[in-house]
């Protein structure tokens, strides 16, 4: 079925429509690896569009959600994961999104970089780093950088996780 959708999407000239469609598929947690491979990850929306989406979700689901300002856009996290760790599956997108909301895009990206530097290219390893940071309540990211200034210190810190 995904091949049929891919064939139809190839005929569409509007990249904006394709990216909106891909974002919606990811939100609905559809498995679309061929589409993501062919078109890439959908681009992030501008702040005004994402604010409208957030307001709609608040009204529909009655969940208290506030706009989270991030230094690193989600697309950078997904792009780094896809280029350096592994291919993006819907489950992985969901997990990364949850961690971004829980901590921040910057911290998730840093955890991905640490995993890459240590040649531990698994989601489980990245989640271990993030869980460790949560358990130690490392909220001050500048403090983390001083603690983990070199690769040796990073390895030492991460060895306590596993």
N, C-alpha and C positions, 0 to 999 in steps of 0.2 A: 504494500500500500504506500509505503514511504517513497518508493521509486516513482509511482504515479504522481504523487504530490510534487516530487522533485521535477519531473518532466513538465508539469503544468507551471510551476514557479519559474522555470527557465524562460518561459514565454513572456513573463511579466517584465515590463521595462522599468517600473518604479521600484527602486531600491528601498525607498521609504516604506512602501507597502510590505515588501518582503521582510524587512527587519521588524516591523510591527507584528507580522504573522509569526515570525520566529520567537519573538518575545512572548507572545500569547501562548505558543506551544510549550515553551519552557515553564511559564507560570502554571500551566495545566499539567505539567510533568509528563508530557508526551515524550516517547523515545524517538528522537529525530537525529541520530548521528550522521546519516548521509546528508541531511539538509545543512547541518552545522559544518560538516566537512566542506561542502560545496560553497555555501554562502558565508561561512564564518560566523562568529558570535555576533548577535545583533548589537548595534550601537546603543550607547546610553542615551536616554532622552534628555532634553534640556530640563532645567529646574522647574519651569512653569508647567510642563507636561507631567513630570513626575509628581508635582504637588497635586495636580488634579486627580491622578490615579490614587494617591494616598488618601485624599479626601473622600473619593468614592468608596474605597475599601473601609474607611472609618464608618461611613454611613451604612453600608451594606452589612458589615460584620459586627458593627458596634464594638470595635476594638480600639483601645487607646494607643494610637500610633503617632509619634511625633517625627517630624522630618529630621533625619540624621545627616548632619553635615560630615562628609568624609573628605580626607585629603587625597585618597586614592580612589578613583572610580571603580565600580565593580568590574567593568570591562577589562581593566588592567590586571586584576586578579585572575579572571578567567583566561585572559590571553597568556599570562605567564604560566599558568597551570598547563594549558594546552601546548605551549611551545617547549616547556622544559620538564614537565612531569609525565603527563599521559594525556590520552584523548579525553574529552569532556563527555561524560554521560549525564543524563538528567539527574540521577541520584547525586552525582558529584557536584553538579551545579546547585542543587538544593542544599547540600551540606555546606558548601562554601558560602552560599547566601546566608545560611543560619549563623555561621561563624562571623561573617562580616557584620551582621546585625548585632550580634552579641558583643563583639570586641570593636573592630574597625577594619576597614579595607587595608589600611597601612600595616596593621599587625598581622593580618592574614597573609599579605604579600611578603612580609618579613619571614614568617614561618615557612612559606613556600621556598624562599631563597635559602633558608637554612637547610631545609630538606634536600634541595638541589645541590648545595655545596657539599653535603655529607653523602651524596650519591644514594640517598634513601628516597626514591621516587614513588612513594605510596601515600595515599590519602590517610591511611592509619597513622603513619609517622607524623604527618602534618597535624592531624587531630591531636596526637599525643603532645606535641609542642604547645598547641593552643590550650589544651586542658591543663598542662603544667603552668602556663602563664595565668590561667584563671584561678587555679588553686593557690598560687602565690600572690594573687591579686596585684599583678604588675600593671597598674594603670598608667604609670608615668613612663611613656615610651622612651624618653631621653635617658631615664635611669636604666632601662633595659640595654640601651646601646653602650652605656658605660660598663655594665656588667658583662656584656658579650662583645667586647672590643675585637677579639681575634677569633679565628676559626678554632683554635685549641680550647679557648674558654667556652665556645659554643658546644663543642663536642663533649666537654666535661659536664656542662649543664644538661645536655640532652641525654647523656648516659644515665642520669638519675631518673629520667622518665621511663626508660625501658629496663 
